[in-house]
């Protein structure tokens, strides 16, 4: 009975790699992995915050209060000046 061993493409001897081989070893890739991971996390959280902000603004603009009508200017108050006499009922 033949035993099969599964290996990644970069571990197979004499394999044609479909990816780009830059000659970077696993140490260099291990330095880039945290940077890529942090960038992915920051980009995902930023996208989520912007999407939530847009959604809230859309909901508020759709279901928000109706615009209030323009207030009309108040009528001038009538006042009794000292030079005027009050009409009496003689």
N, CA, C and O atoms as CSV, one atom per row, in Angstrom:
chain,resi,resn,atom,element,x,y,z
A,1,UNK,N,N,0.832,-1.177,0.000
A,1,UNK,CA,C,0.000,0.000,0.000
A,1,UNK,C,C,0.881,1.245,0.000
A,1,UNK,O,O,1.851,1.353,0.750
A,2,UNK,N,N,0.510,2.168,-0.859
A,2,UNK,CA,C,1.308,3.374,-0.998
A,2,UNK,C,C,0.765,4.466,-0.087
A,2,UNK,O,O,-0.444,4.679,0.010
A,3,UNK,N,N,1.679,5.142,0.570
A,3,UNK,CA,C,1.304,6.201,1.495
A,3,UNK,C,C,1.497,7.552,0.802
A,3,UNK,O,O,2.551,7.828,0.229
A,4,UNK,N,N,0.470,8.374,0.867
A,4,UNK,CA,C,0.537,9.696,0.233
A,4,UNK,C,C,0.895,10.751,1.269
A,4,UNK,O,O,0.386,10.758,2.390
A,5,UNK,N,N,1.771,11.623,0.863
A,5,UNK,CA,C,2.134,12.740,1.742
A,5,UNK,C,C,1.790,14.027,1.017
A,5,UNK,O,O,2.190,14.244,-0.127
A,6,UNK,N,N,1.059,14.857,1.688
A,6,UNK,CA,C,0.665,16.135,1.107
A,6,UNK,C,C,1.602,17.223,1.595
A,6,UNK,O,O,1.830,17.391,2.793
A,7,UNK,N,N,2.128,17.945,0.645
A,7,UNK,CA,C,3.039,19.048,0.974
A,7,UNK,C,C,2.599,20.300,0.230
A,7,UNK,O,O,1.916,20.240,-0.792
A,8,UNK,N,N,3.005,21.408,0.767
A,8,UNK,CA,C,2.720,22.675,0.091
A,8,UNK,C,C,3.578,22.770,-1.164
A,8,UNK,O,O,4.574,22.060,-1.300
A,9,UNK,N,N,3.185,23.649,-2.078
A,9,UNK,CA,C,3.884,23.748,-3.363
A,9,UNK,C,C,5.346,24.147,-3.185
A,9,UNK,O,O,6.197,23.707,-3.957
A,10,UNK,N,N,5.655,24.973,-2.181
A,10,UNK,CA,C,7.033,25.410,-2.012
A,10,UNK,C,C,7.894,24.326,-1.355
A,10,UNK,O,O,9.117,24.458,-1.312
A,11,UNK,N,N,7.264,23.240,-0.835
A,11,UNK,CA,C,8.016,22.177,-0.208
A,11,UNK,C,C,8.300,21.022,-1.171
A,11,UNK,O,O,9.143,20.177,-0.872
A,12,UNK,N,N,7.632,20.966,-2.294
A,12,UNK,CA,C,7.819,19.869,-3.237
A,12,UNK,C,C,9.122,20.061,-4.017
A,12,UNK,O,O,9.450,21.165,-4.450
A,13,UNK,N,N,9.819,19.009,-4.175
A,13,UNK,CA,C,11.077,19.085,-4.914
A,13,UNK,C,C,10.790,19.145,-6.403
A,13,UNK,O,O,10.052,18.312,-6.929
A,14,UNK,N,N,11.369,20.130,-7.090
A,14,UNK,CA,C,11.231,20.243,-8.532
A,14,UNK,C,C,9.845,20.631,-8.999
A,14,UNK,O,O,9.464,20.316,-10.127
A,15,UNK,N,N,9.108,21.283,-8.185
A,15,UNK,CA,C,7.749,21.640,-8.598
A,15,UNK,C,C,7.739,23.002,-9.289
A,15,UNK,O,O,8.535,23.885,-8.972
A,16,UNK,N,N,6.829,23.145,-10.229
A,16,UNK,CA,C,6.610,24.440,-10.860
A,16,UNK,C,C,5.662,25.238,-9.987
A,16,UNK,O,O,4.512,24.846,-9.788
A,17,UNK,N,N,6.133,26.337,-9.475
A,17,UNK,CA,C,5.277,27.149,-8.606
A,17,UNK,C,C,4.474,28.102,-9.457
A,17,UNK,O,O,4.996,28.763,-10.354
A,18,UNK,N,N,3.194,28.157,-9.156
A,18,UNK,CA,C,2.328,29.069,-9.901
A,18,UNK,C,C,2.495,30.496,-9.415
A,18,UNK,O,O,2.201,31.439,-10.150
A,19,UNK,N,N,2.966,30.669,-8.180
A,19,UNK,CA,C,3.088,32.003,-7.603
A,19,UNK,C,C,4.393,32.671,-8.000
A,19,UNK,O,O,5.190,32.101,-8.744
A,20,UNK,N,N,4.604,33.861,-7.509
A,20,UNK,CA,C,5.802,34.642,-7.778
A,20,UNK,C,C,6.872,34.266,-6.773
A,20,UNK,O,O,6.665,34.393,-5.566
A,21,UNK,N,N,8.000,33.811,-7.254
A,21,UNK,CA,C,9.084,33.415,-6.365
A,21,UNK,C,C,10.101,34.542,-6.334
A,21,UNK,O,O,10.828,34.768,-7.301
A,22,UNK,N,N,10.143,35.244,-5.212
A,22,UNK,CA,C,11.090,36.352,-5.080
A,22,UNK,C,C,12.363,35.923,-4.373
A,22,UNK,O,O,13.294,36.715,-4.222
A,23,UNK,N,N,12.404,34.683,-3.944
A,23,UNK,CA,C,13.576,34.222,-3.222
A,23,UNK,C,C,13.567,34.664,-1.771
A,23,UNK,O,O,14.602,34.614,-1.106
A,24,UNK,N,N,12.431,35.092,-1.272
A,24,UNK,CA,C,12.339,35.509,0.121
A,24,UNK,C,C,12.182,34.271,0.988
A,24,UNK,O,O,11.352,33.405,0.711
A,25,UNK,N,N,12.962,34.200,2.004
A,25,UNK,CA,C,12.879,33.051,2.891
A,25,UNK,C,C,11.733,33.199,3.870
A,25,UNK,O,O,11.055,34.226,3.899
A,26,UNK,N,N,11.523,32.179,4.661
A,26,UNK,CA,C,10.430,32.219,5.631
A,26,UNK,C,C,10.641,33.263,6.724
A,26,UNK,O,O,9.676,33.709,7.344
A,27,UNK,N,N,11.892,33.656,6.967
A,27,UNK,CA,C,12.154,34.664,8.003
A,27,UNK,C,C,11.659,36.028,7.556
A,27,UNK,O,O,11.028,36.746,8.332
A,28,UNK,N,N,11.940,36.391,6.311
A,28,UNK,CA,C,11.498,37.685,5.801
A,28,UNK,C,C,9.978,37.737,5.727
A,28,UNK,O,O,9.377,38.761,6.051
A,29,UNK,N,N,9.357,36.650,5.307
A,29,UNK,CA,C,7.900,36.598,5.229
A,29,UNK,C,C,7.298,36.697,6.623
A,29,UNK,O,O,6.238,37.296,6.803
A,30,UNK,N,N,7.973,36.110,7.613
A,30,UNK,CA,C,7.457,36.187,8.975
A,30,UNK,C,C,7.526,37.614,9.517
A,30,UNK,O,O,6.772,37.956,10.428
A,31,UNK,N,N,8.407,38.448,8.980
A,31,UNK,CA,C,8.432,39.854,9.380
A,31,UNK,C,C,7.298,40.640,8.716
A,31,UNK,O,O,6.761,41.575,9.310
A,32,UNK,N,N,6.940,40.270,7.506
A,32,UNK,CA,C,5.873,40.988,6.804
A,32,UNK,C,C,4.477,40.577,7.265
A,32,UNK,O,O,3.526,41.345,7.123
A,33,UNK,N,N,4.352,39.391,7.805
A,33,UNK,CA,C,3.030,38.888,8.178
A,33,UNK,C,C,2.336,39.763,9.218
A,33,UNK,O,O,1.154,40.052,9.033
A,34,UNK,N,N,2.987,40.209,10.306
A,34,UNK,CA,C,2.298,41.100,11.254
A,34,UNK,C,C,1.898,42.436,10.634
A,34,UNK,O,O,0.861,42.998,10.984
A,35,UNK,N,N,2.713,42.941,9.722
A,35,UNK,CA,C,2.379,44.203,9.060
A,35,UNK,C,C,1.136,44.023,8.200
A,35,UNK,O,O,0.235,44.862,8.218
A,36,UNK,N,N,1.089,42.938,7.454
A,36,UNK,CA,C,-0.069,42.664,6.605
A,36,UNK,C,C,-1.307,42.446,7.459
A,36,UNK,O,O,-2.386,42.937,7.126
A,37,UNK,N,N,-1.162,41.720,8.549
A,37,UNK,CA,C,-2.286,41.457,9.447
A,37,UNK,C,C,-2.801,42.752,10.079
A,37,UNK,O,O,-4.010,42.982,10.121
A,38,UNK,N,N,-1.897,43.595,10.566
A,38,UNK,CA,C,-2.312,44.879,11.170
A,38,UNK,C,C,-2.997,45.763,10.135
A,38,UNK,O,O,-4.012,46.393,10.434
A,39,UNK,N,N,-2.455,45.816,8.930
A,39,UNK,CA,C,-3.082,46.627,7.887
A,39,UNK,C,C,-4.476,46.111,7.563
A,39,UNK,O,O,-5.404,46.896,7.367
A,40,UNK,N,N,-4.622,44.796,7.506
A,40,UNK,CA,C,-5.931,44.206,7.215
A,40,UNK,C,C,-6.928,44.538,8.322
A,40,UNK,O,O,-8.074,44.881,8.033
A,41,UNK,N,N,-6.516,44.443,9.573
A,41,UNK,CA,C,-7.401,44.746,10.694
A,41,UNK,C,C,-7.793,46.219,10.685
A,41,UNK,O,O,-8.969,46.547,10.846
A,42,UNK,N,N,-6.825,47.104,10.498
A,42,UNK,CA,C,-7.118,48.545,10.485
A,42,UNK,C,C,-8.039,48.892,9.320
A,42,UNK,O,O,-8.968,49.683,9.485
A,43,UNK,N,N,-7.798,48.319,8.161
A,43,UNK,CA,C,-8.643,48.600,7.003
A,43,UNK,C,C,-10.059,48.074,7.214
A,43,UNK,O,O,-11.025,48.740,6.842
A,44,UNK,N,N,-10.193,46.900,7.801
A,44,UNK,CA,C,-11.523,46.331,8.037
A,44,UNK,C,C,-12.305,47.144,9.052
A,44,UNK,O,O,-13.488,47.418,8.847
A,45,UNK,N,N,-11.663,47.531,10.140
A,45,UNK,CA,C,-12.345,48.338,11.167
A,45,UNK,C,C,-12.710,49.704,10.601
A,45,UNK,O,O,-13.806,50.202,10.856
A,46,UNK,N,N,-11.822,50.310,9.846
A,46,UNK,CA,C,-12.118,51.620,9.250
A,46,UNK,C,C,-13.295,51.530,8.290
A,46,UNK,O,O,-14.172,52.394,8.291
A,47,UNK,N,N,-13.311,50.491,7.477
A,47,UNK,CA,C,-14.427,50.310,6.552
A,47,UNK,C,C,-15.735,50.121,7.311
A,47,UNK,O,O,-16.764,50.660,6.906
A,48,UNK,N,N,-15.710,49.367,8.402
A,48,UNK,CA,C,-16.902,49.157,9.211
A,48,UNK,C,C,-17.405,50.434,9.845
A,48,UNK,O,O,-18.612,50.675,9.885
A,49,UNK,N,N,-16.495,51.258,10.343
A,49,UNK,CA,C,-16.892,52.529,10.966
A,49,UNK,C,C,-17.499,53.459,9.916
A,49,UNK,O,O,-18.523,54.093,10.174
A,50,UNK,N,N,-16.890,53.546,8.757
A,50,UNK,CA,C,-17.418,54.421,7.703
A,50,UNK,C,C,-18.775,53.913,7.221
A,50,UNK,O,O,-19.684,54.707,6.981
A,51,UNK,N,N,-18.917,52.600,7.079
A,51,UNK,CA,C,-20.200,52.035,6.641
A,51,UNK,C,C,-21.293,52.298,7.672
A,51,UNK,O,O,-22.420,52.628,7.304
A,52,UNK,N,N,-20.977,52.156,8.954
A,52,UNK,CA,C,-21.966,52.429,10.000
A,52,UNK,C,C,-22.341,53.914,10.015
A,52,UNK,O,O,-23.514,54.253,10.175
A,53,UNK,N,N,-21.368,54.788,9.852
A,53,UNK,CA,C,-21.624,56.227,9.830
A,53,UNK,C,C,-22.547,56.594,8.669
A,53,UNK,O,O,-23.489,57.369,8.837
A,54,UNK,N,N,-22.272,56.035,7.498
A,54,UNK,CA,C,-23.111,56.303,6.321
A,54,UNK,C,C,-24.520,55.750,6.541
A,54,UNK,O,O,-25.502,56.388,6.162
A,55,UNK,N,N,-24.622,54.568,7.153
A,55,UNK,CA,C,-25.939,53.973,7.398
A,55,UNK,C,C,-26.752,54.816,8.365
A,55,UNK,O,O,-27.943,55.033,8.141
A,56,UNK,N,N,-26.131,55.294,9.432
A,56,UNK,CA,C,-26.844,56.129,10.408
A,56,UNK,C,C,-27.271,57.442,9.769
A,56,UNK,O,O,-28.398,57.888,9.987
A,57,UNK,N,N,-26.419,58.059,9.003
A,57,UNK,CA,C,-26.798,59.310,8.333
A,57,UNK,C,C,-27.928,59.083,7.335
A,57,UNK,O,O,-28.816,59.925,7.199
A,58,UNK,N,N,-27.901,57.951,6.636
A,58,UNK,CA,C,-28.977,57.632,5.699
A,58,UNK,C,C,-30.304,57.431,6.408
A,58,UNK,O,O,-31.341,57.902,5.941
A,59,UNK,N,N,-30.273,56.730,7.538
A,59,UNK,CA,C,-31.505,56.512,8.300
A,59,UNK,C,C,-32.026,57.832,8.859
A,59,UNK,O,O,-33.226,58.098,8.806
A,60,UNK,N,N,-31.141,58.647,9.387
A,60,UNK,CA,C,-31.582,59.932,9.944
A,60,UNK,C,C,-32.142,60.852,8.870
A,60,UNK,O,O,-33.105,61.580,9.114
A,61,UNK,N,N,-31.552,60.824,7.698
A,61,UNK,CA,C,-32.067,61.691,6.631
A,61,UNK,C,C,-33.391,61.168,6.097
A,61,UNK,O,O,-34.218,61.949,5.628
A,62,UNK,N,N,-33.606,59.850,6.159
A,62,UNK,CA,C,-34.869,59.286,5.673
A,62,UNK,C,C,-36.005,59.455,6.662
A,62,UNK,O,O,-37.115,59.829,6.281
A,63,UNK,N,N,-35.736,59.181,7.926
A,63,UNK,CA,C,-36.794,59.171,8.922
A,63,UNK,C,C,-36.679,60.293,9.940
A,63,UNK,O,O,-37.366,60.271,10.961
A,64,UNK,N,N,-35.847,61.242,9.686
A,64,UNK,CA,C,-35.649,62.334,10.636
A,64,UNK,C,C,-36.863,63.254,10.686
A,64,UNK,O,O,-37.829,63.084,9.942
A,65,UNK,N,N,-36.789,64.225,11.576
A,65,UNK,CA,C,-37.889,65.176,11.705
A,65,UNK,C,C,-38.035,65.991,10.426
A,65,UNK,O,O,-37.072,66.270,9.712
A,66,UNK,N,N,-39.288,66.357,10.174
A,66,UNK,CA,C,-39.548,67.207,9.009
A,66,UNK,C,C,-38.974,68.590,9.293
A,66,UNK,O,O,-38.952,69.028,10.444
A,67,UNK,N,N,-38.518,69.266,8.273
A,67,UNK,CA,C,-37.963,70.599,8.516
A,67,UNK,C,C,-39.046,71.531,9.071
A,67,UNK,O,O,-40.188,71.536,8.610
A,68,UNK,N,N,-38.655,72.303,10.055
A,68,UNK,CA,C,-39.576,73.240,10.692
A,68,UNK,C,C,-39.838,74.404,9.741
A,68,UNK,O,O,-38.925,74.863,9.055
A,69,UNK,N,N,-41.092,74.888,9.699
A,69,UNK,CA,C,-41.366,76.048,8.838
A,69,UNK,C,C,-40.653,77.290,9.371
A,69,UNK,O,O,-40.343,77.400,10.557
A,70,UNK,N,N,-40.412,78.197,8.470
A,70,UNK,CA,C,-39.735,79.438,8.842
A,70,UNK,C,C,-40.610,80.215,9.819
A,70,UNK,O,O,-41.800,80.396,9.560
A,71,UNK,N,N,-40.057,80.671,10.922
A,71,UNK,CA,C,-40.876,81.460,11.851
A,71,UNK,C,C,-41.223,82.805,11.225
A,71,UNK,O,O,-40.377,83.472,10.629
A,72,UNK,N,N,-42.494,83.186,11.377
A,72,UNK,CA,C,-42.915,84.470,10.831
A,72,UNK,C,C,-42.522,85.562,11.810
A,72,UNK,O,O,-42.545,85.360,13.024
A,73,UNK,N,N,-42.163,86.712,11.278
A,73,UNK,CA,C,-41.774,87.794,12.188
A,73,UNK,C,C,-42.975,88.193,13.062
A,73,UNK,O,O,-44.115,88.237,12.599
A,74,UNK,N,N,-42.689,88.475,14.316
A,74,UNK,CA,C,-43.745,88.841,15.259
A,74,UNK,C,C,-44.287,90.232,14.922
A,74,UNK,O,O,-43.567,91.108,14.443
A,75,UNK,N,N,-45.592,90.401,15.194
A,75,UNK,CA,C,-46.169,91.731,14.961
A,75,UNK,C,C,-45.591,92.701,15.971
A,75,UNK,O,O,-45.259,92.309,17.089
A,76,UNK,N,N,-45.468,93.949,15.594
A,76,UNK,CA,C,-44.962,94.927,16.560
A,76,UNK,C,C,-45.961,95.100,17.713
A,76,UNK,O,O,-47.171,95.137,17.489
A,77,UNK,N,N,-45.464,95.201,18.905
A,77,UNK,CA,C,-46.326,95.380,20.067
A,77,UNK,C,C,-46.825,96.813,20.123
A,77,UNK,O,O,-46.102,97.765,19.827
A,78,UNK,N,N,-48.071,96.930,20.509
A,78,UNK,CA,C,-48.653,98.252,20.692
A,78,UNK,C,C,-48.442,98.665,22.138
A,78,UNK,O,O,-48.813,97.956,23.074
A,79,UNK,N,N,-47.844,99.817,22.290
A,79,UNK,CA,C,-47.595,100.306,23.647
A,79,UNK,C,C,-48.228,101.674,23.807
A,79,UNK,O,O,-48.398,102.405,22.831
A,80,UNK,N,N,-48.576,102.020,25.029
A,80,UNK,CA,C,-49.175,103.317,25.350
A,80,UNK,C,C,-48.063,104.235,25.826
A,80,UNK,O,O,-47.418,103.978,26.843
A,81,UNK,N,N,-47.849,105.314,25.073
A,81,UNK,CA,C,-46.818,106.270,25.443
A,81,UNK,C,C,-47.399,107.313,26.389
A,81,UNK,O,O,-48.613,107.503,26.459
A,82,UNK,N,N,-46.525,107.973,27.101
A,82,UNK,CA,C,-46.960,108.979,28.075
A,82,UNK,C,C,-47.585,110.196,27.382
A,82,UNK,O,O,-48.365,110.917,28.004
A,83,UNK,N,N,-47.264,110.431,26.134
A,83,UNK,CA,C,-47.810,111.589,25.455
A,83,UNK,C,C,-49.214,111.322,24.951
A,83,UNK,O,O,-49.918,112.256,24.564
A,84,UNK,N,N,-49.631,110.080,24.946
A,84,UNK,CA,C,-50.964,109.754,24.473
A,84,UNK,C,C,-51.901,109.645,25.673
A,84,UNK,O,O,-51.500,109.212,26.753
A,85,UNK,N,N,-53.134,110.039,25.469
A,85,UNK,CA,C,-54.115,109.922,26.532
A,85,UNK,C,C,-54.949,108.678,26.323
A,85,UNK,O,O,-55.307,108.311,25.204
A,86,UNK,N,N,-55.242,108.049,27.438
A,86,UNK,CA,C,-56.071,106.875,27.391
A,86,UNK,C,C,-57.535,107.330,27.172
A,86,UNK,O,O,-58.006,108.266,27.817
A,87,UNK,N,N,-58.211,106.672,26.285
A,87,UNK,CA,C,-59.616,107.050,26.028
A,87,UNK,C,C,-60.454,106.656,27.243
A,87,UNK,O,O,-60.428,105.508,27.686
A,88,UNK,N,N,-61.163,107.585,27.748
A,88,UNK,CA,C,-62.013,107.281,28.898
A,88,UNK,C,C,-63.462,107.178,28.457
A,88,UNK,O,O,-63.830,107.712,27.411
A,89,UNK,N,N,-64.249,106.530,29.205
A,89,UNK,CA,C,-65.639,106.327,28.824
A,89,UNK,C,C,-66.563,107.340,29.468
A,89,UNK,O,O,-67.533,106.911,30.093
A,90,UNK,N,N,-66.346,108.700,29.370
A,90,UNK,CA,C,-67.248,109.699,29.953
A,90,UNK,C,C,-68.569,109.640,29.261
A,90,UNK,O,O,-69.477,110.399,29.598
